[in-house]
Amino acid sequence: MPDSTHLWMRHEARPTERRAPLTPQDAARLVEAGVRITVEESAQRAFPLADYTAAGCATAPTGSWHEQAPDEAYVLGLKELPAGPGAPALRHRHIYFGHAYKGQAGARELLARFTAGGGALLDMEYLTDEAGRRVAAFGYWAGYVGAALAVLHHRGALTAPLVPTDRPALDALLASTAADGDTTAALVIGALGRCGRGACDALVQAGLEPTRWDLPETRALDRPALLAHDLLVNTVLTTTPVAPFLTKADLDEPARRLSLVSDVTCDVTSDCNVLPVYDETTTWDAPVRTLRDGDRPLDLIAIDNLPSLLPVEAATVFSAELAPHLLRLAEWDGVWARALHSFRTAVESQEAAPFSI
């Protein structure tokens, strides 16, 4: 890889984001291979800045990427960029989860910032292999945490605000709340995917054997069977609109047993949302929202950065998957070429101004 390849890992603007897209261990391997890496200071990141400097990375002040990162640098992050009135045009090539290709709220404005600045979004959700499979994902841990929170709330053991932890501590809490003869019926939709497998593993850890649905069951959805469960964990993320799994009319169905929905995918502002029964996500401070109250209550958990509650485990797996592809950034191999094509297609669909990178 040419010496000029430069990664600039930014501080995350979201206060509850503890993960990093690149761990110090993987950063050391990239530096050894000739990649320049700059890491911004961050008081909330789960990995100390000193570990990155020991790995050979340079450092920069918090949030300095816009002014200080060279034009040719790739700005690496995870969650959203600072937005709002006066948000600057984006001249760099950014690698993060942009959530801007399916008509989500704010998508047009974000893409316009890239076209205005001449930059590009290499969206992590669209880093795929030849078969269309994601090459790096947090899905397993998102499913694990989403299901664990559902169980804890159902058992009256979920406290707010949520705080980051590790898997041994979370598993111990799940085990401590289990009871013999628990008849809770839990359903995972998308059970065969990474996210679904994580959700199922958490439910088993909690002493429950979930019902596992995937493509065959969602092609001809048995809605009465869905409503007959106590807990629903949705792990399905689709890129094209499909018939919803749950509608507002279902919430008022007299035979509904369902009392808690944990929507791991949180595609709430997109036309591809399979659970159009709510209009905003929940938060670490208020993780549960009531959709129906009274004698048949129905609650919702819809937190869009669940893996950050297990930041070290989640980041370690993700970084190990992403790092080999970062090593080939300058080659513009298939993964990056496909990501750039997705960006261009999204820009064209938004009828944005011409751009260049």
C-alpha positions in Angstrom: 0.0 0.0 0.0 1.4 3.5 -0.9 2.7 5.5 2.0 0.3 8.3 1.1 -2.8 6.3 2.3 -4.0 8.1 5.4 -6.8 7.1 7.8 -8.1 9.7 10.2 -10.2 8.1 12.9 -12.5 10.8 14.3 -14.1 11.2 17.7 -17.8 10.2 17.7 -20.1 13.1 18.1 -22.8 11.0 19.7 -22.3 11.0 23.5 -23.3 7.4 24.0 -21.0 6.0 21.3 -18.1 4.1 23.0 -17.0 1.8 20.1 -14.2 2.4 17.6 -14.1 1.2 14.0 -10.5 0.2 14.5 -8.9 -1.2 17.7 -5.3 -0.4 18.7 -4.2 -3.9 17.9 -5.5 -3.8 14.3 -4.2 -0.2 14.0 -0.7 -1.5 14.8 -0.9 -4.0 12.0 -2.0 -1.4 9.5 0.8 1.0 10.6 3.3 -1.8 10.2 2.0 -2.3 6.7 2.6 1.3 5.8 -0.8 3.0 6.5 -0.7 6.4 8.2 -3.3 6.6 11.0 -4.3 9.7 12.9 -6.6 9.2 15.9 -8.6 12.0 17.5 -8.7 12.4 21.2 -11.9 11.0 22.7 -12.9 10.9 26.4 -15.7 8.4 25.7 -14.0 5.8 23.5 -13.5 2.4 25.1 -9.9 2.2 24.0 -7.4 4.6 25.5 -5.6 7.0 23.2 -2.3 5.8 24.7 -2.8 2.4 23.1 -3.1 4.0 19.7 0.0 6.0 20.1 1.8 2.9 21.3 0.6 1.3 18.0 2.3 4.0 16.0 -0.6 6.3 15.4 -0.5 10.1 15.4 -3.0 12.0 17.4 -5.2 15.1 16.9 -7.7 17.1 18.9 -11.3 16.1 19.3 -13.4 16.9 16.2 -10.5 18.4 14.3 -10.9 16.3 11.1 -12.8 19.0 9.2 -10.1 21.6 9.5 -7.0 19.6 10.0 -7.3 16.3 8.0 -5.6 16.5 4.7 -7.9 16.4 1.6 -6.6 13.0 0.6 -7.3 11.4 4.0 -10.1 8.9 4.6 -12.1 10.0 7.6 -13.1 6.9 9.6 -15.9 6.7 12.1 -19.1 4.9 13.0 -22.2 7.0 13.6 -23.5 10.3 12.3 -21.5 13.4 11.6 -22.4 16.7 13.4 -25.4 18.2 11.5 -27.7 21.2 11.8 -27.7 24.7 10.4 -24.4 25.7 9.0 -23.0 22.2 8.9 -20.0 22.3 6.6 -19.7 20.8 3.1 -17.8 17.6 3.2 -14.6 17.4 1.1 -13.2 14.2 2.4 -13.9 10.5 1.7 -15.8 9.3 4.8 -16.1 5.7 5.9 -19.0 5.3 8.4 -22.6 4.2 8.7 -24.3 7.1 6.9 -27.9 5.8 6.8 -28.7 7.9 3.8 -29.5 5.6 0.9 -33.1 4.5 1.7 -34.8 7.8 2.1 -34.1 8.2 5.8 -34.6 11.5 7.6 -31.8 13.9 6.8 -30.5 11.8 3.9 -30.9 14.5 1.2 -29.2 17.1 3.4 -26.2 14.8 4.1 -25.7 13.8 0.5 -25.9 17.5 -0.5 -23.1 18.2 1.9 -20.9 15.6 0.1 -21.8 16.9 -3.4 -21.1 20.5 -2.2 -17.7 19.7 -0.9 -16.6 17.1 -3.5 -16.3 14.3 -1.0 -17.7 10.8 -0.9 -19.5 8.5 1.5 -18.2 4.9 1.6 -21.0 3.6 3.7 -20.0 0.7 6.0 -23.5 -0.8 5.5 -22.6 -1.2 1.8 -19.1 -2.7 2.1 -20.0 -6.0 0.5 -18.4 -9.0 -1.2 -19.3 -10.3 -4.7 -22.3 -12.1 -3.3 -23.6 -9.0 -1.6 -22.7 -10.0 2.0 -21.5 -7.4 4.4 -17.7 -7.8 5.0 -17.8 -6.1 8.4 -20.8 -5.9 10.7 -21.9 -5.3 14.3 -25.0 -7.5 13.8 -24.3 -10.3 16.2 -23.8 -8.0 19.2 -26.7 -5.7 18.2 -28.9 -8.8 18.3 -27.4 -10.0 21.5 -27.9 -6.8 23.4 -31.4 -6.1 21.9 -32.6 -9.5 23.0 -31.0 -9.2 26.4 -32.6 -5.8 27.1 -36.0 -7.3 26.1 -35.6 -10.1 28.6 -34.4 -7.8 31.4 -37.4 -5.4 30.8 -39.8 -8.2 30.7 -38.5 -9.5 34.0 -38.6 -6.1 35.6 -34.8 -5.9 35.9 -33.9 -3.2 33.3 -32.7 0.0 34.8 -32.1 3.4 33.2 -30.0 5.1 32.1 -28.2 2.2 30.4 -24.5 2.0 30.9 -21.8 0.1 28.9 -20.8 -3.2 30.3 -19.1 -6.4 29.1 -20.5 -9.8 28.1 -19.7 -11.7 31.4 -21.5 -9.0 33.4 -24.5 -9.0 31.1 -24.7 -12.8 31.0 -24.5 -12.9 34.8 -27.4 -10.4 35.0 -29.5 -12.5 32.6 -28.8 -15.7 34.6 -29.6 -14.0 37.9 -33.1 -13.0 36.7 -34.0 -16.5 35.3 -36.6 -18.5 37.0 -37.6 -22.2 36.8 -40.6 -22.9 34.7 -40.5 -19.6 32.9 -43.1 -19.8 30.1 -42.1 -16.6 28.3 -42.6 -17.1 24.5 -39.9 -15.2 22.6 -39.8 -14.8 18.8 -36.8 -13.8 16.7 -37.4 -12.8 13.1 -34.3 -13.1 11.0 -33.0 -15.8 13.2 -30.5 -17.2 10.7 -28.5 -14.0 10.1 -25.7 -12.6 12.2 -28.0 -10.3 14.2 -30.6 -13.1 14.6 -28.0 -15.5 15.9 -26.9 -13.0 18.5 -30.5 -12.5 19.6 -31.1 -16.3 19.9 -27.9 -16.8 21.9 -28.9 -14.1 24.4 -32.3 -15.6 24.8 -30.8 -19.1 25.4 -28.4 -17.5 27.9 -31.4 -16.1 29.7 -33.0 -19.6 29.9 -35.5 -19.2 27.1 -35.8 -21.2 23.8 -36.9 -18.8 21.2 -39.1 -19.4 18.2 -36.8 -18.8 15.2 -38.3 -17.3 12.0 -36.4 -16.5 8.8 -37.3 -16.1 5.1 -39.7 -19.0 4.8 -41.8 -17.7 7.7 -41.8 -14.1 6.6 -42.8 -14.8 3.0 -46.2 -16.0 4.3 -46.3 -14.3 7.7 -48.5 -16.0 10.3 -49.6 -12.8 12.1 -51.7 -14.5 14.8 -48.7 -16.7 15.6 -46.5 -13.6 15.9 -49.0 -12.0 18.2 -49.2 -15.1 20.4 -45.6 -14.5 21.6 -44.7 -12.4 24.6 -41.5 -10.9 23.1 -40.6 -10.1 19.5 -37.0 -9.3 18.6 -36.8 -8.1 15.0 -33.4 -8.4 13.3 -34.4 -8.1 9.7 -32.9 -5.2 7.7 -34.2 -5.0 4.2 -33.1 -2.7 1.3 -36.4 -2.9 -0.5 -39.9 -2.3 0.8 -41.7 -5.4 2.0 -45.0 -6.1 3.7 -44.7 -5.0 7.3 -44.4 -7.6 10.1 -46.5 -5.6 12.5 -49.0 -2.8 11.9 -50.8 -0.4 14.2 -54.0 -2.4 13.7 -52.2 -5.4 15.1 -51.5 -3.6 18.3 -55.2 -3.4 19.0 -56.0 -7.0 18.1 -58.0 -8.4 21.0 -56.1 -11.7 20.9 -52.7 -10.0 21.1 -50.4 -11.6 23.7 -47.3 -9.7 22.6 -46.2 -7.2 25.2 -42.7 -6.2 24.1 -41.1 -5.4 20.8 -37.3 -5.0 20.5 -36.5 -3.6 17.1 -32.8 -4.1 16.6 -32.7 -2.7 13.1 -34.4 0.6 13.9 -35.1 1.5 10.3 -37.8 3.8 11.6 -37.7 6.7 9.0 -37.3 4.5 5.9 -39.8 3.1 3.5 -38.2 -0.2 4.2 -39.3 -0.3 7.8 -40.9 -3.6 8.6 -42.3 -2.4 11.9 -44.2 0.8 11.1 -45.7 1.0 14.5 -43.5 3.8 16.0 -42.0 7.0 14.7 -38.8 7.5 16.8 -36.1 5.4 18.4 -35.6 5.1 22.1 -32.5 6.1 24.0 -30.0 5.0 26.7 -31.7 7.5 29.1 -35.2 6.2 28.2 -34.8 2.8 26.6 -38.4 1.8 26.7 -41.4 3.5 25.1 -45.1 2.5 25.7 -47.0 1.9 22.5 -50.2 0.7 24.2 -51.1 0.9 27.9 -54.0 -0.3 30.0 -54.7 -4.0 30.7 -52.8 -5.2 27.7 -49.7 -3.0 27.5 -47.2 -3.1 24.7 -43.7 -1.7 25.1 -41.0 -0.9 22.6 -37.2 -0.9 22.7 -35.6 0.6 19.6 -32.0 1.7 20.4 -29.9 2.4 17.2 -26.5 1.8 18.7 -27.0 -1.3 20.8 -23.5 -2.8 20.3 -22.1 0.3 22.0 -23.4 -1.2 25.3 -20.8 -4.0 24.8 -18.2 -1.7 23.2 -15.0 -3.7 23.5 -16.4 -7.0 22.4 -18.3 -5.4 19.5 -15.5 -3.2 18.3 -12.9 -6.0 18.5 -14.9 -8.3 16.1 -15.8 -5.5 13.8 -12.3 -4.1 13.6 -10.9 -7.5 12.8 -13.3 -7.8 9.9 -12.8 -4.3 8.6 -9.0 -4.0 8.9 -8.0 -6.2 6.0 -10.2 -4.1 3.7 -8.7 -0.9 5.0 -5.3 -2.3 4.0 -6.5 -2.5 0.4 -8.1 1.0 0.3 -5.6 2.4 -2.2 -6.2 -0.5 -4.5 -9.9 0.3 -4.9 -10.7 -3.4 -4.9 -14.2 -4.7 -5.4 -15.4 -3.8 -1.9 -14.6 -0.1 -2.1 -15.6 0.1 -5.8 -19.1 -1.2 -4.9 -19.4 1.2 -2.0 -18.5 4.1 -4.2 -21.1 2.9 -6.8 -23.7 2.8 -4.1 -22.9 6.4 -3.2 -23.1 7.6 -6.7 -26.4 5.8 -7.2 -27.8 7.4 -4.1 -26.6 10.8 -5.2 -28.2 10.4 -8.6 -31.5 9.2 -7.1 -31.6 12.4 -5.0 -30.9 14.5 -8.1 -28.0 16.1 -6.3 -25.4 18.3 -7.9 -22.5 16.7 -9.8 -19.6 15.6 -7.7 -16.0 14.3 -7.9 -13.6 12.5 -5.6 
